[in-house]
Amino acid sequence: MKRNFHMASTLERPTVCGSLVMLLTFCCLWSTANVRADDSLLELEEQSIKAAVAAVSPSTVRIRTIGGKDRIGKSIAATGPTTGLILSSDGYIISSSYNFAAEPSSILVELFDGRQFVATHVADDGSRMLTLLKIEAEGLIPATAATKDSVRVGQSAITVGRAYQGPRPNISYGIVSALNRVWGKAIQVDAKVSPVNYGGPLIDMSGRVLGLLVPLSMDKQDETAGVEWYDSGIGFAVPLEDILKVLPRLQAGETLHRGLLGMNFKDNNRLLGEPVVGLVRIESPADHAGIKEGDRLVSINDLPIERQSQAFQALGPLYAGEEVTIRYKRGDETIDANATLVDELLPYESAYLGILPARPNGSDQTNADTGVPVRFVFPDSPAAKAELKRGDIITAIGEEQASSTDELRSILTKTKPDATVTLTVLRNGKKLKLECELTGFQSEIPSSLPNSLIAPSEDKLDVELGRFTAKVEDADREYWAYVPELYNPDAPMGLIVWLQPSELYTERSFSKEWVATLEQRGICVLAPKPMKDSGWTPEETEFVAKLINDFTAKYSVDPSRVCLLGSEQAGTFAYLLYSKHRELFTGVVMANSLPTGQMIQNDPEYPVSFLLLDAAGSPVTQLAQRLVEVFHKVKVPAVFEEYKPTETKQLPEETLQKFFRWADSLDRM
């Protein structure tokens, strides 16, 4: 047995070694074959990409612009070459509107063979951010479109641009990562997309065009919306099939706009929120379709609507002028209606009653009567003409109950400004009915206002009161603040966010008169310090917004009485901050300064009032007066006040008190 064992062992050794040698030899041969196979696959893929790009290259053009604006809003206008796509043999070329946002005086198109032509601007598609051009040329080769239903998530895709001279375009390779993005308007691709290939084609491996590369955003609609996705691995392309459907309208010179229904939902969860209607804009398509607050959407154009996102998805691809069928429920009743979408809604204007509601004073005493107690009645207002008095309690407008300030404000928000309504009022325990003719919103500064009476807090407060300086915890940034000594968390305060210029960033400019007025009116001050001595920069908007959120999380602040105050460069920054964070503010004060960027529109979700203060003889005085007129045209409440300048650059006491009264009346309705 032992011998046999050794014999067996001796015989097995060469067998095992031989097997190892054979195995290693096989692995080497297999690895070599596999590398060759991989190389072959790469070569085949490279050849396929080259063939696909070669197929679309004659249809891809280089576009250069001459002249135009230096800036687009807050951004420097792009000036480099971009891309376009030939749609027809008679010279129509489609490109991204981003390429022409600077409104150039001349547009030059260079074909793949080097020929150059002057292009004329024909029309725009404002919904999908497209621009149609026309050149007079022969021998043009139109692109071949892939059908929308042939596009699949995961398929290979190539972005093509022609930013450089020569026959070869610039390309990037990736896959289709999603369909029907940006509310049903775009294909999403993970290949790199940048301004040089905006207007260029997204193609499949056969050279067929899936779509046109454009910057798009789910939230914005301006010329540069969506550029933030630059080279992020998230790019968008409008399906070419969709473009060809509206090409005849563009060729006829028609400018296309996204279709608006004119309503919003009760909550702001656009992805998962229930499709329960909130505000319906007056004289909008939704209003004409009979839709009211509290209705629940069931379907749009026979597409089921169970979440808000499905409503946005159904409406997103549609243009102004298109008719939609809407089914909605009101209680147990199901209603079918038609609506024709519009490109623009009438400027929103809230109905104005002319009162200030009473505010919680922090005491345990509550009025047993449900309703809205009146703190102040504005002279010559609809409320004054209806003989409403201070101390009256409004319990209803028409048939709608108003058991709280929010309910009363909501009723006025959806009421026509020229409506005549019946107010149900309690006065000394007696119920009265008052007829009231409402008007559009007014923004006059009252000549006097009663002080806010705040009861002392019975609890020990673990917060700083009075004037104090502090630093932001997660940033080496300083601010100072003032919180009234009578602060009571059960009596929400107003808040002034004071954006001082760097040279005035000092508590010394915070006078005793400020303290007395802030205590009387129940208003806090928050004064962040700019990062640079030269003043505020656009990058600091998020810092200030976070500071405000942190402050309001710590202190009880009335969201209907939060305003920004800035002078000169800080005033311009205040407008920028407001435009980015409208949800934080109900008032903006700009002293000796003007806004930059787009004019804001009145938004029922984010009501705001403006106060423009200008020193007599200021170079911006006349422009500020005109700006107030523009605000009024778009139904944004605004007031202009001129004052005599002082040597200290501080506001005169009379003007300062006007400002405080204006800030103390931001909760008017």
Wavefront OBJ file of the C-alpha trace (Angstrom):
o trace
v 0.000 0.000 0.000
v 2.776 2.327 0.871
v 4.592 1.536 -2.356
v 1.529 1.874 -4.367
v 0.944 5.157 -2.691
v 4.406 6.377 -3.577
v 4.077 5.049 -7.097
v 0.801 6.784 -7.433
v 2.258 9.941 -6.014
v 5.201 9.756 -8.361
v 2.942 9.215 -11.324
v 0.608 12.060 -10.323
v 3.233 14.789 -10.088
v 3.989 15.088 -13.791
v 0.266 14.846 -14.526
v -0.530 17.829 -12.256
v 2.374 19.884 -13.616
v 1.327 19.078 -17.137
v -2.183 20.143 -16.392
v -0.961 23.442 -14.973
v 1.181 24.074 -18.018
v -1.722 23.279 -20.299
v -4.028 25.494 -18.245
v -1.609 28.422 -18.306
v -1.087 27.966 -22.023
v -4.839 27.930 -22.578
v -5.326 31.040 -20.424
v -2.652 32.919 -22.340
v -4.140 31.888 -25.639
v -7.646 32.742 -24.396
v -6.479 36.115 -23.031
v -4.731 36.960 -26.282
v -7.804 35.969 -28.235
v -10.000 37.979 -25.874
v -7.814 41.094 -26.219
v -7.945 40.699 -29.965
v -11.721 40.314 -29.766
v -11.964 43.447 -27.579
v -9.760 45.328 -30.012
v -11.957 44.165 -32.842
v -15.072 45.308 -31.003
v -13.500 48.690 -30.286
v -12.494 49.022 -33.914
v -16.000 48.111 -35.029
v -17.498 50.588 -32.577
v -15.116 53.305 -33.729
v -15.951 52.587 -37.344
v -19.679 52.707 -36.537
v -19.295 56.064 -34.782
v -17.301 57.484 -37.688
v -19.890 56.244 -40.175
v -22.779 57.691 -38.141
v -21.054 61.068 -37.787
v -20.141 61.071 -41.485
v -23.812 60.530 -42.338
v -24.973 63.622 -40.414
v -21.907 65.801 -40.996
v -23.167 67.393 -44.266
v -26.336 68.464 -42.433
v -24.475 70.008 -39.485
v -23.451 73.656 -39.873
v -21.212 76.103 -38.019
v -22.863 79.328 -36.877
v -21.129 82.583 -35.999
v -22.810 85.732 -34.720
v -21.676 89.341 -35.009
v -22.662 92.202 -32.710
v -25.415 92.165 -30.122
v -25.546 92.619 -26.356
v -22.534 92.040 -24.133
v -24.602 90.564 -21.314
v -27.711 88.422 -21.033
v -29.279 89.195 -17.691
v -26.476 88.649 -15.184
v -24.311 86.541 -17.502
v -21.749 87.518 -20.115
v -23.093 86.716 -23.572
v -21.478 83.790 -25.365
v -19.621 84.926 -28.481
v -18.003 81.760 -29.852
v -19.170 79.664 -32.813
v -22.075 77.295 -32.282
v -24.017 74.720 -34.257
v -27.139 74.307 -36.376
v -28.896 71.560 -38.329
v -30.205 71.693 -41.912
v -33.883 70.714 -42.054
v -34.694 71.255 -45.722
v -32.981 71.572 -49.076
v -34.390 75.096 -49.503
v -32.264 76.503 -46.684
v -34.102 76.181 -43.373
v -31.771 75.583 -40.421
v -32.781 74.928 -36.820
v -30.610 75.860 -33.843
v -30.795 76.605 -30.126
v -32.190 79.997 -29.097
v -29.355 80.235 -26.584
v -27.025 80.946 -29.492
v -28.951 84.132 -30.353
v -29.919 85.427 -26.911
v -27.531 88.364 -27.368
v -29.649 89.514 -30.359
v -26.769 89.642 -32.856
v -26.859 92.071 -35.758
v -25.602 89.428 -38.215
v -25.643 85.627 -38.399
v -23.198 83.690 -40.582
v -23.626 80.016 -41.486
v -20.703 77.892 -42.658
v -21.447 74.564 -44.388
v -19.338 71.421 -44.060
v -17.734 72.156 -47.442
v -16.561 75.606 -46.303
v -19.179 77.725 -48.083
v -20.501 80.637 -46.016
v -23.863 82.398 -46.145
v -25.635 85.174 -44.288
v -28.666 83.791 -42.444
v -31.945 85.506 -41.660
v -33.842 84.936 -38.443
v -37.274 83.444 -39.243
v -39.004 82.483 -35.984
v -38.575 81.118 -32.457
v -40.039 78.301 -30.420
v -40.067 79.736 -26.903
v -41.257 76.508 -25.328
v -38.398 74.337 -26.555
v -35.871 77.180 -26.915
v -35.392 76.776 -30.679
v -34.644 79.297 -33.433
v -35.294 78.820 -37.155
v -32.859 80.398 -39.645
v -32.906 80.622 -43.447
v -30.053 80.775 -45.952
v -30.132 81.018 -49.736
v -27.962 78.132 -50.912
v -28.000 75.132 -53.212
v -26.882 71.570 -52.679
v -28.055 71.405 -49.076
v -28.494 67.988 -47.472
v -31.299 67.793 -44.869
v -30.879 65.610 -41.785
v -32.707 62.289 -41.534
v -34.947 62.001 -38.472
v -35.357 58.942 -36.286
v -38.919 58.296 -35.162
v -39.664 59.028 -31.506
v -41.002 55.547 -30.857
v -37.714 54.016 -32.016
v -35.682 55.721 -29.278
v -34.873 53.483 -26.310
v -33.296 54.159 -22.927
v -29.802 52.665 -22.913
v -29.173 52.907 -26.638
v -25.942 54.473 -27.869
v -26.095 58.132 -28.849
v -23.632 60.700 -30.175
v -23.734 64.464 -29.705
v -22.416 66.388 -32.698
v -21.274 70.000 -32.903
v -19.387 72.112 -35.399
v -17.565 74.694 -33.326
v -14.356 74.546 -35.336
v -13.523 75.124 -38.969
v -12.983 72.105 -41.152
v -14.921 69.081 -42.362
v -14.818 67.125 -39.097
v -17.325 67.984 -36.361
v -16.666 67.661 -32.627
v -18.455 64.740 -30.982
v -19.168 63.103 -27.632
v -20.366 59.548 -27.093
v -22.872 58.306 -24.521
v -26.236 56.658 -24.058
v -29.855 57.782 -23.917
v -30.511 57.945 -20.169
v -34.199 58.979 -20.112
v -37.164 59.895 -22.310
v -39.873 62.555 -21.997
v -37.784 64.721 -19.692
v -38.389 68.407 -18.884
v -42.130 67.784 -18.681
v -42.352 65.673 -21.816
v -40.247 67.839 -24.126
v -36.820 66.219 -24.300
v -34.596 63.164 -24.595
v -31.925 62.984 -21.893
v -28.386 61.858 -22.735
v -25.311 61.321 -20.551
v -22.811 62.475 -23.188
v -21.152 65.840 -22.621
v -23.220 68.735 -23.922
v -21.858 72.289 -23.910
v -22.658 75.637 -25.581
v -20.470 74.812 -28.591
v -22.800 72.009 -29.640
v -26.105 73.609 -28.599
v -28.137 73.484 -31.788
v -26.325 70.385 -32.989
v -27.858 66.936 -33.497
v -28.059 63.977 -31.147
v -27.755 60.943 -33.437
v -28.026 57.174 -33.242
v -25.435 54.716 -34.561
v -26.985 54.925 -38.026
v -26.567 58.696 -38.254
v -30.277 59.383 -37.876
v -31.099 62.436 -35.790
v -32.837 61.695 -32.497
v -33.110 65.332 -31.498
v -31.590 68.799 -31.347
v -29.309 69.663 -28.401
v -30.619 72.574 -26.338
v -30.302 73.814 -22.746
v -33.620 73.241 -20.979
v -34.874 73.678 -17.429
v -37.913 72.334 -15.592
v -38.223 75.570 -13.622
v -37.101 78.465 -15.814
v -37.948 79.765 -19.261
v -35.397 82.516 -19.924
v -32.679 82.555 -22.599
v -30.029 80.882 -20.441
v -32.248 78.405 -18.599
v -30.622 74.978 -18.431
v -27.061 76.140 -19.113
v -26.208 75.064 -15.567
v -26.172 71.443 -16.823
v -23.100 72.295 -18.942
v -20.756 69.268 -19.235
v -22.461 67.582 -16.257
v -23.385 64.330 -17.941
v -26.985 65.529 -18.208
v -27.918 66.917 -21.601
v -31.233 67.408 -23.371
v -32.349 67.113 -26.973
v -35.730 68.072 -28.428
v -36.943 65.157 -30.608
v -36.516 66.087 -34.265
v -39.892 64.525 -35.019
v -41.520 67.118 -32.729
v -39.628 69.937 -34.443
v -40.723 68.800 -37.902
v -44.368 68.796 -36.783
v -44.281 72.535 -36.091
v -41.824 73.436 -38.855
v -44.548 74.816 -41.191
v -45.677 77.217 -38.450
v -42.115 78.375 -37.849
v -41.519 78.749 -41.586
v -44.570 81.016 -41.710
v -42.858 83.276 -39.157
v -45.033 82.288 -36.204
v -43.415 82.522 -32.780
v -44.445 79.560 -30.650
v -44.987 79.778 -26.907
v -45.618 77.220 -24.206
v -49.279 76.831 -23.368
v -50.491 78.108 -20.007
v -53.592 76.867 -18.206
v -53.519 79.439 -15.391
v -53.771 77.496 -12.136
v -51.567 75.956 -9.490
v -51.861 73.206 -6.911
v -52.456 73.446 -3.183
v -49.019 72.130 -2.256
v -45.666 72.572 -3.961
v -44.705 68.903 -4.256
v -44.627 68.792 -8.039
v -43.437 65.196 -8.196
v -45.656 63.345 -5.728
v -48.243 65.912 -4.640
v -51.940 65.300 -5.196
v -53.477 67.209 -8.145
v -55.793 69.312 -5.970
v -56.281 72.786 -7.423
v -55.072 75.792 -5.443
v -55.296 79.243 -6.988
v -57.038 79.744 -10.354
v -55.954 82.910 -12.169
v -58.801 85.241 -13.084
v -59.762 85.195 -16.803
v -57.372 82.291 -17.432
v -58.189 79.150 -19.490
v -58.686 77.264 -16.220
v -61.093 79.951 -15.026
v -63.037 79.784 -18.306
v -63.179 75.982 -17.952
v -64.937 76.434 -14.617
v -62.119 75.015 -12.500
v -62.175 76.190 -8.888
v -59.984 75.901 -5.828
v -60.324 72.454 -4.248
v -61.205 70.658 -7.492
v -59.171 67.542 -8.251
v -57.833 66.886 -11.750
v -58.708 63.453 -13.145
v -57.328 63.592 -16.691
v -55.901 65.931 -19.341
v -56.382 64.892 -22.972
v -57.429 61.450 -21.675
v -54.110 61.013 -19.828
v -54.821 59.949 -16.215
v -53.725 62.460 -13.577
v -53.029 60.978 -10.158
v -50.042 63.144 -9.216
v -49.078 66.718 -9.979
v -46.129 65.549 -12.079
v -48.524 63.833 -14.490
v -50.364 67.125 -15.033
v -47.102 68.938 -15.794
v -46.111 66.067 -18.086
v -49.417 66.263 -19.970
v -49.311 70.044 -20.394
v -45.549 70.484 -20.834
v -45.291 69.647 -24.567
v -48.329 71.741 -25.548
v -48.248 75.154 -27.191
v -50.365 78.240 -26.690
v -53.445 78.008 -28.898
v -53.869 74.266 -28.461
v -57.127 73.021 -26.996
v -57.127 70.506 -24.162
v -59.874 68.391 -22.661
v -59.894 68.389 -18.882
v -61.797 66.144 -16.511
v -61.953 67.132 -12.854
v -63.925 66.254 -9.739
v -65.733 68.586 -7.381
v -66.928 66.555 -4.461
v -68.844 63.622 -5.952
v -69.418 65.397 -9.273
v -67.218 64.708 -12.317
v -66.974 67.596 -14.788
v -65.640 67.598 -18.362
v -64.449 70.857 -19.900
v -62.360 72.232 -22.747
v -59.739 74.943 -22.482
v -57.581 76.745 -25.034
v -54.097 77.338 -23.676
v -52.633 80.847 -23.830
v -49.101 82.203 -24.051
v -49.596 84.896 -21.440
v -51.834 85.380 -18.435
v -53.225 88.734 -17.415
v -50.995 90.361 -14.785
v -52.150 89.059 -11.448
v -53.726 91.589 -9.110
v -55.171 90.756 -5.736
v -58.419 92.328 -4.620
v -57.786 95.008 -2.002
v -59.936 95.556 1.066
v -57.791 98.145 2.847
v -57.163 96.769 6.332
v -54.395 95.490 8.556
v -55.425 92.379 10.483
v -54.851 92.207 14.223
v -51.790 90.173 15.197
v -51.196 87.726 18.048
v -49.835 89.694 21.014
v -48.467 86.730 22.925
v -51.106 86.646 25.649
v -53.217 83.629 26.503
v -56.373 85.614 25.847
v -58.051 84.668 22.586
v -61.193 85.991 20.991
v -63.952 83.424 21.309
v -65.428 84.631 18.039
v -63.850 83.056 14.966
v -62.831 85.601 12.380
v -60.259 88.274 11.608
v -60.113 91.251 13.991
v -59.324 94.551 12.269
v -56.243 96.375 13.580
v -56.316 99.333 11.188
v -58.494 100.665 8.364
v -56.717 102.614 5.613
v -58.354 105.996 4.902
v -60.372 106.177 1.657
v -59.997 102.421 1.162
v -62.860 100.075 0.204
v -63.069 99.053 3.874
v -63.320 102.680 5.006
v -66.032 103.427 2.437
v -67.942 100.349 3.650
v -67.682 101.818 7.189
v -65.602 98.968 8.554
v -64.027 99.985 11.868
v -61.026 99.075 13.965
v -61.985 96.254 16.322
v -64.581 94.775 13.955
v -64.231 91.043 13.347
v -64.635 89.872 9.731
v -66.138 86.381 9.672
v -67.035 85.940 5.996
v -66.851 87.425 2.517
v -69.944 86.478 0.577
v -70.626 82.811 1.280
v -67.021 81.978 2.184
v -66.051 81.790 5.837
v -62.964 83.690 6.972
v -62.029 82.188 10.307
v -58.363 83.207 10.084
v -56.095 85.774 8.466
v -54.837 83.166 5.994
v -58.397 82.289 4.951
v -59.326 85.947 4.461
v -56.187 86.550 2.392
v -56.920 83.450 0.297
v -60.457 84.667 -0.452
v -59.180 88.073 -1.573
v -56.450 86.453 -3.660
v -59.000 84.724 -5.882
v -61.547 87.568 -5.966
v -61.696 90.007 -8.880
v -60.310 93.426 -7.923
v -63.464 95.270 -9.015
v -65.898 92.887 -7.313
v -68.643 94.043 -4.971
v -68.820 91.728 -1.962
v -70.789 91.393 1.237
v -68.729 91.420 4.435
v -70.114 89.604 7.452
v -68.814 91.457 10.507
v -69.135 91.169 14.271
v -69.189 94.540 16.047
v -69.649 94.546 19.808
v -71.234 91.100 19.573
v -73.709 92.085 16.850
v -73.605 90.630 13.341
v -73.559 93.170 10.499
v -73.659 92.892 6.708
v -71.598 95.518 4.876
v -71.488 96.021 1.111
v -67.959 96.662 -0.090
v -66.639 97.577 -3.548
v -63.126 96.130 -3.743
v -60.325 97.678 -5.798
v -56.929 96.644 -7.084
v -54.081 96.424 -4.613
v -52.812 99.713 -3.188
v -49.418 100.401 -1.632
v -49.672 103.851 -0.071
v -47.735 104.550 3.124
v -50.117 105.287 6.018
v -49.559 108.606 7.797
v -49.929 106.875 11.161
v -50.258 103.370 12.560
v -51.057 102.013 16.021
v -48.157 100.397 17.856
v -48.007 96.638 18.335
v -48.769 95.720 21.940
v -46.818 92.611 22.888
v -47.367 90.827 26.187
v -44.237 89.756 28.104
v -43.387 86.093 27.747
v -44.116 84.024 30.829
v -41.397 81.536 29.891
v -37.662 81.968 30.313
v -36.246 82.539 26.831
v -33.015 80.861 25.745
v -32.290 83.354 22.930
v -30.331 86.587 22.707
v -32.333 89.801 22.868
v -31.419 93.392 22.141
v -28.475 94.173 19.895
v -25.797 91.517 19.435
v -23.047 90.418 17.061
v -22.503 86.800 16.063
v -20.855 84.552 13.501
v -22.409 81.999 11.197
v -21.545 78.573 12.575
v -20.396 76.854 9.384
v -18.804 79.923 7.765
v -16.385 82.560 8.960
v -18.958 85.296 8.358
v -20.180 87.949 10.743
v -23.569 89.551 11.244
v -25.298 91.676 13.823
v -28.943 91.675 14.793
v -31.491 93.388 16.963
v -34.366 91.535 18.626
v -36.846 93.616 20.663
v -36.505 93.219 24.425
v -40.258 92.507 24.521
v -39.805 89.529 22.170
v -42.425 86.849 22.768
v -42.355 83.694 20.613
v -46.159 83.665 20.693
v -46.225 87.080 18.974
v -44.395 86.689 15.625
v -42.185 89.657 14.754
v -41.544 91.532 11.539
v -38.022 91.321 10.107
v -35.840 93.842 8.251
v -32.844 92.281 6.500
v -30.455 95.232 6.252
v -27.897 94.790 3.476
v -25.510 97.555 4.420
v -22.684 98.589 2.128
v -19.346 97.457 3.527
v -18.280 100.994 4.484
v -21.496 101.411 6.502
v -21.376 97.992 8.137
v -21.418 99.209 11.701
v -23.808 99.154 14.602
v -23.102 102.869 15.087
v -25.479 103.588 12.200
v -28.129 101.859 14.274
v -29.506 104.828 16.202
v -31.606 105.091 19.355
v -34.546 106.099 17.155
v -34.336 102.703 15.479
v -34.471 100.916 18.828
v -37.543 102.790 20.036
v -39.436 102.207 16.785
v -38.504 98.518 16.552
v -39.735 97.937 20.105
v -43.003 99.769 19.407
v -43.696 97.927 16.150
v -42.338 94.485 17.023
v -39.689 94.303 14.296
v -36.288 92.552 14.307
v -33.230 93.588 12.283
v -30.734 91.182 10.721
v -27.601 92.735 9.181
v -25.165 90.352 7.475
v -21.690 91.577 6.565
v -20.530 91.434 2.938
v -17.499 89.276 2.239
v -15.563 91.980 0.401
v -14.943 95.631 1.221
v -16.057 96.473 -2.311
v -19.605 95.359 -1.485
v -21.973 92.493 -2.169
v -21.371 89.934 -4.917
v -23.945 87.692 -6.666
v -22.353 84.603 -5.111
v -23.452 85.764 -1.640
v -27.190 85.346 -2.242
v -27.176 81.800 -0.867
v -25.261 82.837 2.253
v -27.801 85.550 3.078
v -30.749 83.247 2.318
v -29.338 80.591 4.648
v -28.724 83.170 7.370
v -32.351 84.305 7.126
v -33.599 80.718 7.311
v -31.405 80.062 10.352
v -32.633 83.252 12.050
v -36.316 82.522 11.410
v -35.828 78.970 12.683
v -34.551 80.399 15.976
v -36.895 83.375 16.349
v -40.641 83.635 15.732
v -41.023 85.755 12.583
v -44.210 86.643 10.695
v -43.536 85.532 7.072
v -45.887 88.226 5.761
v -43.658 90.988 7.205
v -40.118 90.253 5.998
v -38.408 92.921 3.910
v -35.001 93.642 2.374
v -33.312 97.032 2.748
v -30.329 98.057 0.632
v -28.854 101.276 -0.707
v -26.821 101.908 -3.855
v -24.916 98.705 -4.786
v -26.506 96.861 -1.854
v -29.937 97.840 -3.202
v -29.166 96.218 -6.545
v -27.989 93.127 -4.666
v -31.246 93.173 -2.678
v -33.239 92.889 -5.914
v -31.039 90.000 -7.068
v -31.481 88.228 -3.736
v -35.239 88.737 -3.878
v -35.506 87.443 -7.456
v -33.711 84.234 -6.433
v -35.618 83.717 -3.173
v -39.069 85.209 -3.596
v -40.424 82.823 -0.984
v -38.516 84.653 1.775
v -39.673 88.257 1.322
v -42.836 90.335 1.052
v -41.092 93.679 0.704
v -38.001 95.162 -0.970
v -36.587 98.630 -0.259
v -34.051 100.045 -2.716
v -32.424 103.364 -1.837
v -30.650 105.258 -4.625
v -30.366 102.106 -6.694
v -31.991 100.256 -9.561
v -32.535 96.553 -10.247
v -30.691 94.529 -12.848
v -31.978 91.488 -14.679
v -35.507 90.613 -15.667
v -38.549 92.506 -14.440
v -40.398 90.374 -11.904
v -44.036 89.475 -12.459
v -46.679 89.625 -9.767
v -47.114 86.136 -8.360
v -50.098 85.268 -6.138
v -47.969 82.696 -4.323
v -45.307 85.260 -3.452
v -46.902 88.708 -3.028
v -44.438 91.590 -2.718
v -44.338 95.376 -2.408
v -41.497 97.704 -3.420
v -40.382 100.970 -1.836
v -37.930 103.099 -3.830
v -36.190 105.798 -1.789
v -34.096 108.359 -3.650
v -32.180 111.429 -2.562
v -33.186 114.595 -4.393
v -30.855 115.091 -7.335
v -29.796 111.449 -7.434
v -28.813 110.293 -10.956
v -31.294 107.427 -10.687
v -34.309 109.441 -9.484
v -36.058 109.751 -12.846
v -35.368 106.111 -13.683
v -36.729 105.058 -10.295
v -39.945 106.992 -10.936
v -40.330 105.279 -14.301
v -39.637 101.931 -12.684
v -42.544 102.464 -10.296
v -44.785 103.105 -13.310
v -43.576 99.843 -14.874
v -44.263 98.001 -11.614
v -47.807 99.379 -11.612
v -48.385 98.210 -15.197
v -47.620 94.626 -14.171
v -49.740 95.112 -11.019
v -46.816 95.013 -8.566
v -47.416 97.398 -5.622
v -44.661 100.034 -5.516
v -44.089 103.459 -3.935
v -41.523 106.158 -4.750
v -40.305 108.527 -2.022
v -37.837 111.368 -2.538
v -35.914 112.827 0.410
v -33.334 115.528 1.102
v -29.854 113.972 1.369
v -27.892 114.227 4.620
v -24.149 114.566 5.176
v -24.023 111.204 6.964
v -25.760 109.399 4.071
v -28.374 108.222 6.590
v -32.086 108.589 5.883
v -33.719 111.685 7.394
v -35.887 110.917 10.405
v -39.131 111.682 8.541
v -38.212 109.311 5.689
v -37.016 106.686 8.157
v -40.369 106.707 9.953
v -42.190 106.398 6.613
v -40.080 103.352 5.892
v -40.957 101.820 9.276
v -44.682 102.413 8.709
v -44.403 100.857 5.253
v -42.601 97.816 6.711
v -45.187 97.559 9.489
v -48.022 97.424 6.944
v -46.716 94.662 4.661
v -49.480 92.361 5.918
v -52.186 94.639 4.494
v -55.036 93.072 2.561
l 1 2 3 4 5 6 7 8 9 10 11 12 13 14 15 16 17 18 19 20 21 22 23 24 25 26 27 28 29 30 31 32 33 34 35 36 37 38 39 40 41 42 43 44 45 46 47 48 49 50 51 52 53 54 55 56 57 58 59 60 61 62 63 64 65 66 67 68 69 70 71 72 73 74 75 76 77 78 79 80 81 82 83 84 85 86 87 88 89 90 91 92 93 94 95 96 97 98 99 100 101 102 103 104 105 106 107 108 109 110 111 112 113 114 115 116 117 118 119 120 121 122 123 124 125 126 127 128 129 130 131 132 133 134 135 136 137 138 139 140 141 142 143 144 145 146 147 148 149 150 151 152 153 154 155 156 157 158 159 160 161 162 163 164 165 166 167 168 169 170 171 172 173 174 175 176 177 178 179 180 181 182 183 184 185 186 187 188 189 190 191 192 193 194 195 196 197 198 199 200 201 202 203 204 205 206 207 208 209 210 211 212 213 214 215 216 217 218 219 220 221 222 223 224 225 226 227 228 229 230 231 232 233 234 235 236 237 238 239 240 241 242 243 244 245 246 247 248 249 250 251 252 253 254 255 256 257 258 259 260 261 262 263 264 265 266 267 268 269 270 271 272 273 274 275 276 277 278 279 280 281 282 283 284 285 286 287 288 289 290 291 292 293 294 295 296 297 298 299 300 301 302 303 304 305 306 307 308 309 310 311 312 313 314 315 316 317 318 319 320 321 322 323 324 325 326 327 328 329 330 331 332 333 334 335 336 337 338 339 340 341 342 343 344 345 346 347 348 349 350 351 352 353 354 355 356 357 358 359 360 361 362 363 364 365 366 367 368 369 370 371 372 373 374 375 376 377 378 379 380 381 382 383 384 385 386 387 388 389 390 391 392 393 394 395 396 397 398 399 400 401 402 403 404 405 406 407 408 409 410 411 412 413 414 415 416 417 418 419 420 421 422 423 424 425 426 427 428 429 430 431 432 433 434 435 436 437 438 439 440 441 442 443 444 445 446 447 448 449 450 451 452 453 454 455 456 457 458 459 460 461 462 463 464 465 466 467 468 469 470 471 472 473 474 475 476 477 478 479 480 481 482 483 484 485 486 487 488 489 490 491 492 493 494 495 496 497 498 499 500 501 502 503 504 505 506 507 508 509 510 511 512 513 514 515 516 517 518 519 520 521 522 523 524 525 526 527 528 529 530 531 532 533 534 535 536 537 538 539 540 541 542 543 544 545 546 547 548 549 550 551 552 553 554 555 556 557 558 559 560 561 562 563 564 565 566 567 568 569 570 571 572 573 574 575 576 577 578 579 580 581 582 583 584 585 586 587 588 589 590 591 592 593 594 595 596 597 598 599 600 601 602 603 604 605 606 607 608 609 610 611 612 613 614 615 616 617 618 619 620 621 622 623 624 625 626 627 628 629 630 631 632 633 634 635 636 637 638 639 640 641 642 643 644 645 646 647 648 649 650 651 652 653 654 655 656 657 658 659 660 661 662 663 664 665 666 667 668 669
